[in-house]
Amino acid sequence: MDDWMKDPNLSGIPAEKLQMLQSMASMGNGKGPNELLPILMAAANTSREKGMQFSDAEMELIIQVMKSNRSPEEVAKIDRMLQMLKLMKQ
């Protein structure tokens, strides 16, 4: 489990949701934006198949924690991933 998952602010989010996010993040590590899209799509399908949905409040909290103590480059990468997710939902 990565350090961000141990943040006490995330204590109300089920561990299986956090583990799925960690798995997705690990698969996307070191990948460019074009390489992330298939990973994000697969993760979205997997979560749907498992009946796993994240509330807006859960997602906002997870994003805040993931961005904390990150370099500007890492925050920009997270922002790019989030933008890709928004485009997928449209």
PANULUM-78077 format. One record per residue (C-alpha): chain; x, y, z; residue in three letters. Coordinates in nm, 3 decimals, always signed. Example, Ala and Ser with C-alpha at 12.3 -4.5 7.8 and 13.67 -1.06 7.14 Angstrom:
{r "A",{+1.230,-0.450,+0.780},"ALA"},
{r "A",{+1.367,-0.106,+0.714},"SER"},
***
This chain:
{r "A",{+0.000,+0.000,+0.000},"MET"},
{r "A",{+0.143,+0.338,-0.095},"ASP"},
{r "A",{+0.171,+0.625,+0.153},"ASP"},
{r "A",{-0.115,+0.825,+0.000},"TRP"},
{r "A",{-0.352,+0.538,+0.079},"MET"},
{r "A",{-0.266,+0.564,+0.450},"LYS"},
{r "A",{-0.381,+0.926,+0.474},"ASP"},
{r "A",{-0.634,+0.946,+0.761},"PRO"},
{r "A",{-0.861,+1.166,+0.548},"ASN"},
{r "A",{-0.932,+0.859,+0.335},"LEU"},
{r "A",{-1.041,+0.641,+0.626},"SER"},
{r "A",{-1.406,+0.653,+0.517},"GLY"},
{r "A",{-1.334,+0.512,+0.170},"ILE"},
{r "A",{-1.345,+0.133,+0.140},"PRO"},
{r "A",{-1.005,-0.035,+0.100},"ALA"},
{r "A",{-1.110,-0.215,-0.221},"GLU"},
{r "A",{-1.172,+0.120,-0.390},"LYS"},
{r "A",{-0.834,+0.252,-0.282},"LEU"},
{r "A",{-0.663,-0.068,-0.395},"GLN"},
{r "A",{-0.824,-0.042,-0.739},"MET"},
{r "A",{-0.698,+0.315,-0.770},"LEU"},
{r "A",{-0.349,+0.211,-0.661},"GLN"},
{r "A",{-0.347,-0.065,-0.920},"SER"},
{r "A",{-0.447,+0.181,-1.192},"MET"},
{r "A",{-0.181,+0.428,-1.078},"ALA"},
{r "A",{+0.086,+0.156,-1.084},"SER"},
{r "A",{-0.007,+0.054,-1.438},"MET"},
{r "A",{+0.013,+0.416,-1.552},"GLY"},
{r "A",{+0.344,+0.489,-1.384},"ASN"},
{r "A",{+0.590,+0.634,-1.635},"GLY"},
{r "A",{+0.339,+0.635,-1.919},"LYS"},
{r "A",{+0.257,+0.930,-2.142},"GLY"},
{r "A",{-0.095,+1.070,-2.183},"PRO"},
{r "A",{-0.163,+0.865,-2.498},"ASN"},
{r "A",{-0.060,+0.545,-2.321},"GLU"},
{r "A",{-0.280,+0.622,-2.019},"LEU"},
{r "A",{-0.610,+0.625,-2.206},"LEU"},
{r "A",{-0.634,+0.244,-2.253},"PRO"},
{r "A",{-0.540,+0.195,-1.887},"ILE"},
{r "A",{-0.806,+0.440,-1.773},"LEU"},
{r "A",{-1.068,+0.277,-1.995},"MET"},
{r "A",{-0.982,-0.069,-1.862},"ALA"},
{r "A",{-0.999,+0.056,-1.503},"ALA"},
{r "A",{-1.337,+0.218,-1.567},"ALA"},
{r "A",{-1.470,-0.107,-1.716},"ASN"},
{r "A",{-1.334,-0.314,-1.429},"THR"},
{r "A",{-1.489,-0.089,-1.167},"SER"},
{r "A",{-1.823,-0.096,-1.353},"ARG"},
{r "A",{-1.813,-0.476,-1.375},"GLU"},
{r "A",{-1.753,-0.497,-1.001},"LYS"},
{r "A",{-2.035,-0.252,-0.933},"GLY"},
{r "A",{-1.785,-0.012,-0.780},"MET"},
{r "A",{-1.872,+0.355,-0.806},"GLN"},
{r "A",{-1.699,+0.654,-0.652},"PHE"},
{r "A",{-1.901,+0.946,-0.524},"SER"},
{r "A",{-1.795,+1.296,-0.625},"ASP"},
{r "A",{-1.691,+1.361,-0.264},"ALA"},
{r "A",{-1.476,+1.044,-0.256},"GLU"},
{r "A",{-1.306,+1.137,-0.581},"MET"},
{r "A",{-1.235,+1.494,-0.473},"GLU"},
{r "A",{-1.084,+1.374,-0.146},"LEU"},
{r "A",{-0.869,+1.111,-0.317},"ILE"},
{r "A",{-0.745,+1.367,-0.570},"ILE"},
{r "A",{-0.655,+1.617,-0.298},"GLN"},
{r "A",{-0.458,+1.354,-0.107},"VAL"},
{r "A",{-0.282,+1.228,-0.420},"MET"},
{r "A",{-0.174,+1.582,-0.513},"LYS"},
{r "A",{-0.041,+1.673,-0.171},"SER"},
{r "A",{+0.338,+1.683,-0.140},"ASN"},
{r "A",{+0.383,+1.625,-0.514},"ARG"},
{r "A",{+0.603,+1.814,-0.754},"SER"},
{r "A",{+0.439,+2.050,-1.004},"PRO"},
{r "A",{+0.517,+1.794,-1.277},"GLU"},
{r "A",{+0.342,+1.517,-1.085},"GLU"},
{r "A",{+0.039,+1.739,-1.016},"VAL"},
{r "A",{+0.025,+1.822,-1.388},"ALA"},
{r "A",{+0.027,+1.450,-1.471},"LYS"},
{r "A",{-0.260,+1.388,-1.228},"ILE"},
{r "A",{-0.451,+1.678,-1.382},"ASP"},
{r "A",{-0.399,+1.533,-1.732},"ARG"},
{r "A",{-0.532,+1.195,-1.616},"MET"},
{r "A",{-0.836,+1.362,-1.464},"LEU"},
{r "A",{-0.903,+1.553,-1.785},"GLN"},
{r "A",{-0.888,+1.225,-1.977},"MET"},
{r "A",{-1.138,+1.071,-1.738},"LEU"},
{r "A",{-1.375,+1.363,-1.784},"LYS"},
{r "A",{-1.354,+1.324,-2.161},"LEU"},
{r "A",{-1.432,+0.952,-2.130},"MET"},
{r "A",{-1.749,+1.028,-1.931},"LYS"},
{r "A",{-1.889,+1.260,-2.199},"GLN"},
***
